[in-house]
């Protein structure tokens, strides 16, 4: 099991990508996976994200207590930025459901 900090980092990174690419099936499935890791393995509830010019702020409930984490924007947005800069390397492929 990964640390809660790592799980939040991974979840937030893919959340940014999934929101920017709603028809990217792989991004959506990965976001669902990391959401499940937060809720099932780390028993996190009520996750909220806000952002300013420098940081992402994540607040969440764990063990009936509100907790917070923060991450520099450049660390979280790196995957999305790379996808924007080199779209040919990150093509969307239709899901098997759509192909039928």
C-alpha positions as CSV (number, residue, x, y, z in Angstrom):
1,X,0.0,0.0,0.0
2,X,1.3,3.4,-0.9
3,X,1.3,6.3,1.6
4,X,-1.7,8.6,1.8
5,X,0.5,11.5,0.6
6,X,1.5,9.5,-2.5
7,X,-2.1,8.4,-3.1
8,X,-3.4,12.0,-2.9
9,X,-0.7,13.1,-5.3
10,X,-1.5,10.4,-7.8
11,X,-5.2,11.0,-7.5
12,X,-4.9,14.7,-8.0
13,X,-2.6,14.4,-11.0
14,X,-4.9,12.0,-12.8
15,X,-7.9,14.1,-11.7
16,X,-6.5,17.1,-13.6
17,X,-5.9,15.0,-16.7
18,X,-9.3,13.3,-16.5
19,X,-11.1,16.6,-16.2
20,X,-9.1,18.1,-19.1
21,X,-9.7,15.0,-21.3
22,X,-13.3,13.8,-20.5
23,X,-13.3,11.4,-23.5
24,X,-10.0,9.8,-22.6
25,X,-11.2,6.4,-21.4
26,X,-7.8,5.5,-19.9
27,X,-7.7,8.7,-17.9
28,X,-11.2,8.2,-16.6
29,X,-10.6,4.6,-15.6
30,X,-7.3,5.6,-13.9
31,X,-9.1,8.4,-12.0
32,X,-11.7,5.9,-10.8
33,X,-8.9,3.5,-9.7
34,X,-7.2,6.2,-7.6
35,X,-10.5,7.4,-6.2
36,X,-11.1,3.8,-5.1
37,X,-7.6,3.6,-3.5
38,X,-8.4,6.8,-1.5
39,X,-11.8,5.6,-0.3
40,X,-11.1,1.9,0.2
41,X,-7.5,1.7,1.3
42,X,-7.1,5.0,3.0
43,X,-10.8,5.5,4.2
44,X,-10.9,9.0,2.9
45,X,-14.3,10.8,2.5
46,X,-15.4,14.2,1.3
47,X,-12.4,15.2,-0.8
48,X,-12.4,18.8,-2.0
49,X,-9.8,20.6,-4.2
50,X,-9.1,24.2,-4.6
51,X,-6.3,26.0,-6.3
52,X,-4.5,29.4,-6.3
53,X,-1.6,30.7,-8.4
54,X,0.9,28.4,-6.7
55,X,-0.7,25.5,-5.0
56,X,-3.5,22.9,-5.2
57,X,-5.2,22.4,-1.8
58,X,-6.9,19.2,-0.9
59,X,-9.1,18.9,2.1
60,X,-10.6,15.5,3.1
61,X,-12.2,13.7,6.0
62,X,-10.4,10.8,7.6
63,X,-11.4,9.2,10.9
64,X,-14.1,11.9,11.4
65,X,-11.4,14.6,11.2
66,X,-10.9,17.2,8.5
67,X,-7.3,17.1,7.2
68,X,-5.5,19.1,4.5
69,X,-2.7,18.6,2.0
70,X,-1.1,20.9,-0.5
71,X,0.8,20.3,-3.7
72,X,2.7,22.8,-6.0
73,X,0.9,23.3,-9.3
74,X,3.9,22.5,-11.4
75,X,4.2,19.0,-9.8
76,X,0.5,18.2,-10.3
77,X,0.1,19.7,-13.8
78,X,3.3,18.1,-15.3
79,X,1.5,15.2,-16.8
80,X,-1.3,17.3,-18.3
81,X,1.2,19.8,-19.6
82,X,3.2,17.1,-21.3
83,X,0.1,15.7,-23.0
84,X,-0.7,19.2,-24.3
85,X,2.8,19.8,-25.6
86,X,3.1,16.4,-27.3
87,X,-0.4,15.3,-28.2
88,X,0.8,12.7,-30.7
89,X,2.3,10.7,-27.9
90,X,-1.0,10.6,-25.9
91,X,-3.8,9.7,-28.4
92,X,-7.2,8.8,-27.3
93,X,-8.4,5.3,-28.3
94,X,-12.0,4.4,-28.3
95,X,-13.1,2.0,-25.6
96,X,-14.2,-1.4,-26.6
97,X,-17.8,-0.5,-25.8
98,X,-17.8,2.3,-28.5
99,X,-16.2,0.1,-31.1
100,X,-19.1,-2.4,-31.2
